[in-house]
Amino acid sequence: MVVPRAKLLFWVSVIVLPFSVLGFAEPAAVNFCWLAIGAFAMLALADACGAHTSLAGIGLELPQVARMSKDREAQLELRIRNVRQRPRTVRVALAMPREVHSSWDEVSIALPEGSEWSRLDWACVPRKRGNYRIEIARLEAPSILGFWAARQTALVQSEIRVYPNLFAERRHLAALFLHRGRFGLHAQRQIGKGREFEKLREYVPGDSYDELHWKATAKRGRPITKVFQIERTQEVYVVLDASRLSAREVEAATPAAAHAREGSPGSAPPPSVSTLERFVTAALVLALAAEQQGDLFGLLTFTDRVERFVRAKNGKAHYSICRDALYTLEPKVVTPDFEDICTFIRLRLPRRALLVFLTSLDDPALAASFVRNMDLLRHQHLVLVNMLQPRGVTPLFSQPDVRSVDDLYERLGGHLQWQDLRETEKVLQRRGVHFALLQNERLSAELVSQYLNVKQRQQL
């Protein structure tokens, strides 16, 4: 498609309009005016015919897969091919997804002479986690005289994967991931003697009788002792609830949210994210911690059925698999089926493992179902249950800013919900299941702390 440019309009106003007025005012100059206007029209028409070849040999390539982090500036690499290797200027526009914000609507790039490939970095900031595609790009190049511009629609195939932003969480846990927490500290022994069998050895005076291997002792005719080692490689699974309650909004753990919570005059409402968004971020942070400790990390997501299952492994490739399984996860408006997920775990995970549940139990019916189905897992696995503290669910006298009767009833309702959660915690504790009600800002750090505490005490 060929469209006029501002340069053509400028010369029309400079040549056509003045000569038209001159021909109307001076009849003797009519022929000369028509000759000038006709010459300009022929020149513009010839330039329009040549504009069709302005984009000949011009192609655009985008990366098949572009990986970005939510709310972090990224660069999308564009490669422009100039087969004829002639100098020209090309204007490029991309049909970016709504969730990927870019301050550029279009960009002009000068293609140098003698170079077949040119590179352009398109700046953008993803605003939402997920999988998006770019399928259309627009190209525009001016004609030889610049009166016209040739436009072309290029079909491209580029996939943008927007992953959760772990920058803030990794900054808070930098001592763990960068090994800085080891400097200046004394070595701290792990509690216990170890439970994983290593080898048999000859009896040494002072060995306990419960460490004797009686079958080997009877076979060899002399005391043989069992030697155990501290568990090093364990299986850690995050069981993530993506049902209806995970769609609830919580305040984002950012400085802007903290400033808004202080109630300063003129402050904007605190930004919010979904509970599922925080669960996904915390799960990936725990995966990094498990890899750092040499453990095997696995993943389970469920709603009213098991959605995704990644068996526990380690390594960077396995972490990428877990990240790919989580970055497109969205909440569903269904009730979670705890019986189905507990049965699935019981059948698929025969080896004792650490199960970290990320769910919401402030619904009494869901809490009762969860407690009932924990009997399938609590004898075989070590279960940790974590829940984000809902907004307003606090003890009655913990917040003094009560200004009206409505605030009083709101605080009373929050206290009753908090009391129900405390009762659920006591019931689970009697069954050997640890339950924690966590603040949004401390979710990732608390999960890593719980995991390291289990490692130190060798509870697996």
C-alpha positions as CSV (number, residue, x, y, z in Angstrom):
1,M,0.0,0.0,0.0
2,V,1.2,3.5,-0.9
3,V,0.3,6.5,1.2
4,P,1.2,10.2,0.8
5,R,3.7,11.8,3.2
6,A,3.8,15.2,4.7
7,K,6.5,16.2,2.1
8,L,3.9,15.7,-0.7
9,L,1.4,17.9,1.1
10,F,4.0,20.6,1.6
11,W,4.9,20.8,-2.1
12,V,1.3,20.7,-3.1
13,S,0.8,23.8,-0.9
14,V,3.9,25.4,-2.4
15,I,3.3,24.6,-6.1
16,V,-0.3,23.7,-6.8
17,L,-2.1,26.2,-4.7
18,P,0.0,29.3,-5.6
19,F,-0.1,28.5,-9.4
20,S,-3.9,27.8,-9.2
21,V,-4.4,31.3,-7.6
22,L,-2.1,32.8,-10.2
23,G,-3.9,31.2,-13.1
24,F,-7.3,32.4,-11.7
25,A,-6.0,36.0,-11.2
26,E,-3.9,36.3,-14.4
27,P,-5.7,34.7,-17.4
28,A,-2.6,35.2,-19.5
29,A,-0.6,32.9,-17.3
30,V,-3.1,30.0,-17.3
31,N,-1.1,27.9,-19.7
32,F,2.1,28.3,-17.8
33,C,0.3,27.5,-14.5
34,W,-1.2,24.4,-15.9
35,L,2.1,23.3,-17.3
36,A,3.8,23.7,-13.9
37,I,1.0,21.9,-12.1
38,G,1.0,19.1,-14.7
39,A,4.8,18.7,-14.5
40,F,4.6,18.4,-10.7
41,A,1.7,15.9,-11.0
42,M,3.7,13.7,-13.4
43,L,6.7,13.9,-11.1
44,A,4.6,12.8,-8.1
45,L,2.9,10.1,-10.1
46,A,6.3,8.7,-11.2
47,D,7.5,8.8,-7.6
48,A,4.4,6.9,-6.6
49,C,5.1,4.2,-9.1
50,G,8.6,3.8,-7.8
51,A,7.4,3.6,-4.2
52,H,6.2,0.1,-4.7
53,T,9.8,-1.1,-4.8
54,S,10.8,0.8,-1.6
55,L,10.3,-2.3,0.6
56,A,11.6,-4.8,-1.9
57,G,14.1,-7.1,-0.2
58,I,13.2,-5.9,3.3
59,G,12.3,-8.5,5.9
60,L,11.8,-8.6,9.6
61,E,12.6,-11.3,12.0
62,L,11.8,-11.6,15.7
63,P,13.1,-14.2,18.2
64,Q,10.9,-17.3,18.4
65,V,10.9,-17.1,22.2
66,A,11.6,-14.0,24.3
67,R,11.9,-14.4,28.1
68,M,11.1,-11.5,30.3
69,S,10.3,-10.8,34.0
70,K,7.2,-9.0,35.2
71,D,7.6,-5.3,35.8
72,R,11.2,-5.2,34.7
73,E,12.4,-3.4,31.6
74,A,13.3,-5.8,28.8
75,Q,14.6,-5.6,25.2
76,L,13.0,-7.4,22.3
77,E,15.6,-7.9,19.6
78,L,14.5,-7.3,16.1
79,R,16.6,-8.2,13.0
80,I,15.9,-6.4,9.8
81,R,17.2,-7.9,6.6
82,N,18.2,-5.7,3.6
83,V,18.8,-8.1,0.7
84,R,19.8,-5.3,-1.8
85,Q,22.1,-3.7,0.9
86,R,21.1,-0.2,-0.2
87,P,20.9,2.7,2.3
88,R,17.3,3.4,3.2
89,T,15.2,4.4,6.2
90,V,12.5,2.0,7.5
91,R,9.8,2.7,10.0
92,V,8.8,-0.3,12.1
93,A,5.7,-0.8,14.3
94,L,4.8,-3.9,16.3
95,A,1.4,-5.1,17.4
96,M,2.4,-5.6,21.0
97,P,0.1,-7.4,23.5
98,R,-1.9,-5.2,25.8
99,E,-0.1,-6.7,28.8
100,V,3.3,-5.8,27.5
101,H,3.7,-2.0,27.7
102,S,6.0,-0.1,25.4
103,S,6.6,3.6,25.2
104,W,7.3,3.2,21.5
105,D,4.5,3.1,19.0
106,E,6.9,3.1,16.1
107,V,10.6,3.3,15.5
108,S,12.6,4.6,12.5
109,I,15.9,2.9,11.7
110,A,18.5,3.8,9.1
111,L,19.8,0.7,7.2
112,P,23.4,1.2,6.3
113,E,24.8,0.5,2.9
114,G,26.6,-2.8,2.4
115,S,25.1,-4.5,5.4
116,E,22.5,-7.2,5.0
117,W,21.3,-7.4,8.6
118,S,20.6,-4.6,11.1
119,R,19.5,-4.9,14.7
120,L,17.0,-3.0,16.7
121,D,16.3,-3.4,20.4
122,W,12.6,-2.7,21.2
123,A,12.2,-1.5,24.8
124,C,9.2,-2.8,26.7
125,V,8.0,-3.6,30.3
126,P,5.7,-6.6,30.8
127,R,2.9,-5.8,33.3
128,K,1.3,-9.3,33.7
129,R,2.7,-12.8,34.0
130,G,1.8,-15.1,31.2
131,N,2.3,-16.2,27.6
132,Y,1.8,-13.7,24.8
133,R,2.4,-13.7,21.0
134,I,3.3,-11.1,18.4
135,E,2.0,-12.1,15.0
136,I,1.9,-8.8,13.0
137,A,4.4,-6.1,12.3
138,R,4.1,-3.0,10.1
139,L,6.9,-1.8,7.8
140,E,7.1,1.6,6.0
141,A,9.8,3.0,3.7
142,P,9.8,6.3,1.8
143,S,9.9,6.6,-2.0
144,I,12.9,8.0,-3.9
145,L,11.7,11.6,-3.7
146,G,10.0,11.2,-0.4
147,F,6.5,12.1,-1.6
148,W,5.1,8.7,-0.8
149,A,5.6,5.9,1.6
150,A,5.1,2.2,0.9
151,R,3.5,0.2,3.8
152,Q,3.6,-3.5,4.2
153,T,2.2,-6.0,6.8
154,A,4.8,-8.6,7.9
155,L,3.6,-11.8,9.5
156,V,5.9,-12.8,12.3
157,Q,5.8,-15.5,15.0
158,S,7.2,-14.5,18.3
159,E,6.3,-15.8,21.8
160,I,6.8,-13.7,24.8
161,R,7.1,-15.5,28.1
162,V,6.6,-13.3,31.1
163,Y,8.0,-14.9,34.3
164,P,7.4,-13.8,37.9
165,N,9.7,-11.1,39.1
166,L,12.0,-12.6,41.8
167,F,14.3,-9.6,42.2
168,A,12.9,-8.3,45.5
169,E,12.8,-11.8,47.1
170,R,16.3,-12.7,45.9
171,R,17.6,-9.4,47.3
172,H,16.1,-10.2,50.7
173,L,17.6,-13.7,50.6
174,A,20.9,-12.7,49.1
175,A,22.9,-14.1,52.0
176,L,21.6,-17.5,51.1
177,F,22.0,-17.4,47.3
178,L,25.4,-15.6,47.3
179,H,26.8,-17.6,50.3
180,R,27.4,-14.4,52.2
181,G,25.7,-15.7,55.3
182,R,28.6,-18.0,56.0
183,F,31.2,-15.3,56.6
184,G,31.8,-14.3,60.2
185,L,29.6,-17.1,61.6
186,H,30.6,-20.1,63.6
187,A,29.8,-23.6,62.2
188,Q,26.5,-24.8,63.6
189,R,26.0,-28.5,63.8
190,Q,22.9,-30.2,62.6
191,I,20.7,-31.6,65.3
192,G,20.7,-35.4,65.4
193,K,23.0,-38.1,64.3
194,G,21.5,-38.8,60.9
195,R,18.9,-41.2,59.8
196,E,20.1,-42.3,56.3
197,F,22.0,-45.6,56.3
198,E,25.5,-45.3,55.0
199,K,27.5,-48.5,55.7
200,L,28.4,-51.3,58.2
201,R,31.6,-51.3,60.3
202,E,33.2,-53.2,63.2
203,Y,31.9,-52.6,66.7
204,V,33.7,-49.9,68.6
205,P,33.4,-49.8,72.4
206,G,30.9,-47.1,73.3
207,D,28.5,-47.9,70.4
208,S,24.9,-48.0,71.4
209,Y,23.1,-51.4,71.3
210,D,20.3,-50.0,69.1
211,E,23.0,-49.3,66.4
212,L,24.0,-53.0,66.2
213,H,23.0,-54.8,63.0
214,W,21.9,-58.1,64.5
215,K,21.7,-60.1,61.3
216,A,25.3,-59.1,60.2
217,T,26.4,-59.8,63.8
218,A,25.0,-63.3,63.7
219,K,26.4,-64.0,60.3
220,R,30.0,-62.9,61.0
221,G,30.1,-64.0,64.6
222,R,31.2,-60.6,66.0
223,P,29.4,-57.3,66.7
224,I,28.7,-55.2,63.6
225,T,27.5,-51.6,63.9
226,K,25.3,-49.6,61.5
227,V,26.6,-46.2,60.5
228,F,24.1,-43.4,59.5
229,Q,24.8,-40.2,57.7
230,I,23.0,-36.9,57.8
231,E,20.4,-36.6,55.1
232,R,21.7,-34.5,52.2
233,T,19.3,-35.0,49.3
234,Q,15.6,-34.9,50.1
235,E,12.5,-34.3,48.1
236,V,10.7,-31.0,48.5
237,Y,7.3,-30.5,46.9
238,V,5.3,-27.3,46.7
239,V,1.6,-28.0,46.5
240,L,-0.1,-24.9,45.1
241,D,-3.8,-24.2,45.3
242,A,-5.0,-22.3,42.2
243,S,-8.8,-22.4,43.0
244,R,-11.2,-19.5,43.6
245,L,-9.7,-18.2,46.8
246,S,-6.3,-17.7,45.2
247,A,-7.8,-15.0,43.0
248,R,-8.2,-12.6,46.0
249,E,-6.2,-9.5,45.9
250,V,-3.5,-8.7,48.5
251,E,-1.3,-5.6,48.8
252,A,1.8,-5.8,46.8
253,A,5.0,-6.0,48.8
254,T,6.5,-2.8,47.5
255,P,7.7,0.5,49.0
256,A,4.6,2.2,47.4
257,A,2.3,-0.2,49.3
258,A,4.1,0.5,52.5
259,H,3.8,4.2,52.0
260,A,0.1,3.9,51.2
261,R,-0.6,1.8,54.3
262,E,0.8,4.6,56.5
263,G,-2.2,6.7,55.4
264,S,-0.2,9.7,54.4
265,P,-2.3,12.5,52.9
266,G,-2.6,12.3,49.1
267,S,-1.2,8.9,48.9
268,A,-2.6,6.6,46.2
269,P,-4.3,3.3,47.1
270,P,-1.8,0.6,47.7
271,P,-1.1,-1.6,44.6
272,S,-2.3,-5.1,44.8
273,V,-1.6,-8.5,43.3
274,S,-3.5,-11.8,43.5
275,T,-2.8,-14.4,46.1
276,L,-1.8,-16.8,43.4
277,E,0.8,-14.4,42.1
278,R,2.5,-14.4,45.5
279,F,2.2,-18.2,45.8
280,V,3.9,-18.6,42.4
281,T,6.7,-16.2,43.3
282,A,7.3,-17.9,46.7
283,A,7.3,-21.4,45.1
284,L,10.1,-20.4,42.7
285,V,12.1,-18.8,45.5
286,L,11.8,-22.0,47.4
287,A,13.0,-23.9,44.3
288,L,16.1,-21.8,44.2
289,A,16.8,-22.4,47.9
290,A,16.3,-26.2,47.5
291,E,18.7,-26.2,44.5
292,Q,21.2,-24.3,46.6
293,Q,21.0,-26.9,49.3
294,G,21.3,-29.8,46.9
295,D,17.8,-31.1,47.4
296,L,15.3,-32.3,44.8
297,F,12.4,-29.9,44.1
298,G,9.0,-30.8,42.7
299,L,5.7,-29.1,42.0
300,L,2.0,-29.8,42.2
301,T,-0.8,-27.4,41.3
302,F,-4.4,-28.2,41.8
303,T,-7.9,-26.8,41.7
304,D,-10.9,-29.2,41.6
305,R,-8.4,-31.7,40.1
306,V,-4.7,-32.0,39.7
307,E,-3.5,-29.5,37.1
308,R,0.2,-30.0,36.8
309,F,2.7,-32.3,38.3
310,V,6.5,-32.0,38.1
311,R,8.5,-34.8,39.8
312,A,11.3,-33.7,42.1
313,K,14.7,-33.3,40.4
314,N,17.4,-30.7,40.5
315,G,19.5,-28.6,38.2
316,K,19.0,-25.5,36.1
317,A,17.1,-27.3,33.4
318,H,14.6,-28.7,36.0
319,Y,14.2,-25.2,37.5
320,S,13.3,-23.9,34.0
321,I,10.7,-26.7,33.7
322,C,9.1,-25.7,37.0
323,R,9.1,-22.1,36.0
324,D,7.5,-22.9,32.7
325,A,4.8,-24.9,34.6
326,L,4.0,-21.9,36.8
327,Y,4.2,-18.7,34.7
328,T,0.9,-19.4,32.8
329,L,-1.0,-20.5,35.9
330,E,-4.2,-18.6,36.5
331,P,-6.9,-19.0,39.2
332,K,-10.1,-20.9,38.4
333,V,-13.5,-20.2,39.9
334,V,-13.9,-23.7,41.4
335,T,-13.7,-25.2,44.8
336,P,-10.5,-27.1,45.6
337,D,-10.7,-30.8,45.9
338,F,-8.4,-31.8,48.8
339,E,-9.4,-35.4,48.6
340,D,-8.3,-35.7,45.0
341,I,-4.9,-34.0,45.6
342,C,-4.1,-36.0,48.8
343,T,-5.0,-39.3,47.0
344,F,-2.8,-38.3,44.1
345,I,0.1,-37.6,46.4
346,R,-0.4,-40.8,48.3
347,L,-0.2,-42.9,45.1
348,R,2.5,-41.0,43.3
349,L,5.0,-40.2,46.0
350,P,5.9,-43.3,47.9
351,R,9.1,-41.8,49.3
352,R,8.9,-39.6,52.4
353,A,9.1,-35.9,51.3
354,L,8.5,-32.4,52.6
355,L,5.2,-31.1,51.3
356,V,4.7,-27.4,51.5
357,F,1.0,-26.5,50.9
358,L,0.2,-23.0,49.7
359,T,-3.6,-22.7,50.1
360,S,-6.4,-20.7,51.9
361,L,-8.3,-22.3,54.8
362,D,-10.4,-19.4,56.0
363,D,-13.5,-21.1,54.6
364,P,-14.7,-23.4,57.4
365,A,-15.9,-26.1,54.9
366,L,-12.6,-26.1,53.1
367,A,-10.7,-26.2,56.4
368,A,-12.7,-29.2,57.6
369,S,-12.1,-31.0,54.3
370,F,-8.4,-30.3,54.4
371,V,-8.1,-31.5,58.0
372,R,-10.0,-34.7,57.2
373,N,-7.8,-35.5,54.2
374,M,-4.5,-34.9,56.0
375,D,-4.8,-38.3,57.5
376,L,-3.8,-39.7,54.2
377,L,-0.4,-37.9,54.2
378,R,0.6,-37.1,57.8
379,H,2.0,-40.5,58.6
380,Q,4.1,-40.8,55.4
381,H,5.2,-37.2,54.6
382,L,6.2,-34.1,56.5
383,V,3.5,-31.5,55.8
384,L,3.8,-27.7,56.2
385,V,0.7,-25.6,55.5
386,N,1.1,-21.9,54.7
387,M,-1.6,-19.3,54.1
388,L,-1.5,-15.6,53.4
389,Q,-3.2,-13.6,56.1
390,P,-6.3,-12.1,54.6
391,R,-6.8,-8.4,54.9
392,G,-8.5,-7.5,58.2
393,V,-8.1,-10.9,59.8
394,T,-6.3,-9.9,63.0
395,P,-6.9,-10.1,66.8
396,L,-9.5,-7.7,68.1
397,F,-7.3,-5.2,69.9
398,S,-4.3,-5.3,67.6
399,Q,-5.4,-2.2,65.5
400,P,-6.3,0.9,67.5
401,D,-7.6,3.0,64.6
402,V,-11.3,2.4,65.2
403,R,-13.3,5.6,64.2
404,S,-16.8,4.4,63.7
405,V,-19.3,1.6,64.6
406,D,-18.7,0.0,61.2
407,D,-15.0,-0.2,61.9
408,L,-15.8,-1.9,65.2
409,Y,-18.0,-4.6,63.5
410,E,-15.3,-5.0,60.8
411,R,-12.6,-5.6,63.4
412,L,-14.9,-8.0,65.3
413,G,-15.5,-10.0,62.1
414,G,-11.8,-10.2,61.4
415,H,-11.2,-11.4,65.0
416,L,-13.7,-14.2,64.6
417,Q,-12.0,-15.3,61.3
418,W,-8.6,-15.2,63.0
419,Q,-9.9,-17.3,65.9
420,D,-11.3,-19.9,63.5
421,L,-7.9,-20.1,61.8
422,R,-6.2,-20.5,65.2
423,E,-8.6,-23.4,66.0
424,T,-7.6,-25.0,62.6
425,E,-4.0,-24.5,63.5
426,K,-4.4,-26.4,66.8
427,V,-6.3,-29.3,65.1
428,L,-3.6,-29.6,62.5
429,Q,-0.9,-29.4,65.1
430,R,-2.4,-32.3,67.0
431,R,-2.1,-34.3,63.8
432,G,1.6,-33.4,63.3
433,V,0.9,-30.8,60.6
434,H,2.5,-27.4,60.9
435,F,0.2,-24.5,60.0
436,A,1.4,-20.9,59.5
437,L,-0.5,-17.7,58.8
438,L,2.0,-15.4,57.0
439,Q,2.3,-11.8,56.1
440,N,2.5,-11.0,52.4
441,E,5.9,-9.3,52.7
442,R,7.4,-12.2,54.5
443,L,6.0,-15.1,52.5
444,S,9.1,-16.1,50.6
445,A,11.5,-15.5,53.5
446,E,9.3,-17.6,55.9
447,L,9.0,-20.5,53.4
448,V,12.8,-20.6,53.1
449,S,13.2,-20.3,56.8
450,Q,10.8,-23.2,57.4
451,Y,12.6,-25.4,54.9
452,L,16.1,-24.7,56.4
453,N,14.8,-25.4,59.8
454,V,13.5,-28.8,58.7
455,K,16.9,-29.5,57.1
456,Q,18.7,-28.5,60.2
457,R,16.6,-30.7,62.5
458,Q,16.5,-33.6,60.0
459,Q,12.8,-34.0,60.5
460,L,12.5,-35.9,57.2
